[in-house]
């Protein structure tokens, strides 16, 4: 595919950094099949914006897979035919939250899917900017769990908190406030 302004993650995890440097902090991660817009280019780095949450950061050029605007604009990207290469084997680990992970729609109510997804992260190590069971931060955990309930949240906890509503202490019950 020729160079375009759109990309798609073809690796299990692609670190997104705050600055165009390997020593810069990882602020988030792209998961397999997630799409992004390329905003700027700097030597070996691309400044991107993630489609699913609008988060911006830097990825290395050697991790980019360009896609056409037509594919990028397709509303339902989970079954993207351009993603699958039939002439060779493609093997990767899929993490919860990846658009390919939850291919079969669940009949469970969203709250049950969210709670089940969150429980899958028990004993996962803390990793600043992480979004997978291999390492996750607070907002990454919420974003991944809610995504499994088909609810898209922003990447940062401060923005996630703005979406919620305040409840009285002791009034919370599993699933009662969603």
Rosetta blueprint (number, residue, H / E / L):
1 X L
2 X L
3 X L
4 X L
5 X L
6 X E
7 X E
8 X E
9 X L
10 X L
11 X L
12 X L
13 X E
14 X E
15 X E
16 X E
17 X E
18 X L
19 X L
20 X L
21 X L
22 X L
23 X L
24 X L
25 X L
26 X E
27 X E
28 X E
29 X E
30 X E
31 X E
32 X L
33 X L
34 X L
35 X E
36 X E
37 X E
38 X E
39 X E
40 X E
41 X E
42 X E
43 X L
44 X L
45 X E
46 X E
47 X E
48 X E
49 X E
50 X E
51 X L
52 X L
53 X L
54 X L
55 X L
56 X E
57 X E
58 X E
59 X E
60 X E
61 X H
62 X H
63 X H
64 X L
65 X L
66 X E
67 X L
68 X L
69 X H
70 X H
71 X H
72 X H
73 X H
74 X L
75 X L
76 X L
77 X L
78 X L
79 X L
80 X L
81 X L
82 X L
83 X L
84 X L
85 X L
86 X L
87 X L
88 X L
89 X L
90 X L
91 X L
92 X L
93 X L
94 X L
95 X L
96 X L
97 X L
98 X L
99 X L
100 X L
101 X L
102 X L
103 X L
104 X L
105 X L
106 X L
107 X L
108 X L
109 X L
110 X H
111 X H
112 X H
113 X H
114 X H
115 X H
116 X H
117 X H
118 X H
119 X H
120 X L
121 X L
122 X L
123 X L
124 X L
125 X L
126 X E
127 X L
128 X L
129 X L
130 X L
131 X E
132 X E
133 X L
134 X L
135 X E
136 X E
137 X L
138 X H
139 X H
140 X H
141 X H
142 X H
143 X H
144 X H
145 X H
146 X H
147 X H
148 X H
149 X L
150 X L
151 X L
152 X L
153 X L
154 X L
155 X L
156 X L
157 X H
158 X H
159 X H
160 X H
161 X H
162 X H
163 X H
164 X L
165 X L
166 X L
167 X L
168 X L
169 X L
170 X L
171 X L
172 X L
173 X L
174 X L
175 X L
176 X L
177 X L
178 X L
